[in-house]
């Protein structure tokens, strides 16, 4: 029962995209950067005082507004994200990072940008959509390097004064790897004969790591 209170707290963080830890970080001057897909370079959204927020749409009911702008047979997840954006649920974000691997998410992000769902008080807010190659050959690596440099690092530096140097990126990578190592070690506990953590509990921890500041 002692551990249950912690699980309940972690579950509560998943009830709202703009959760308690996100609000606390922003109150201290940190910047929330939203993203929609694992293809987005999460680590680059955690440079300096920035932190990444994997977008979700908890408590979505009707998607009438989103369906007006998108086909009713398009991905429900993409429509749910657009619905919540139109309702103002992502107005706390300072940037929105999309990736060009899913047409439904592309359309959702495009509609968010056209309708300025980010909140009128953020004149430095930026949208970007990355073209993700499906190969790691030299040309594709250069292509993605140019994409993230121009569409993520440059506006972070110019709009918000974020340090995007090699040292800053290496520090963010180191922190990201440490979080991954901790989650991997916790996941390994599931292999014990009597696991001290359930699959559900582990899934909650992983989701929280995507949706909350990591430090």
Secondary structure, DSSP 8 states (H G I E B T S, - for coil): -TTHHHHHHHHHHTS-SS-HHHHHHHHTT-EEEEE-STTS-GGGGGSTTEEEEE---TT----HHHHHHS-TTS-HHHHHHHHHHHTTTTTT-SEEEEETT-HHHHHHHHHHHHTTTT-TT-TT-EEEEE---S--SHHHHHHHHHHHIIIIIHHHHHHH----SHHHHHHHHHHHHHHHHHHHHHHHGGGSTT-SS-HHHHHHHHHHHHHS---
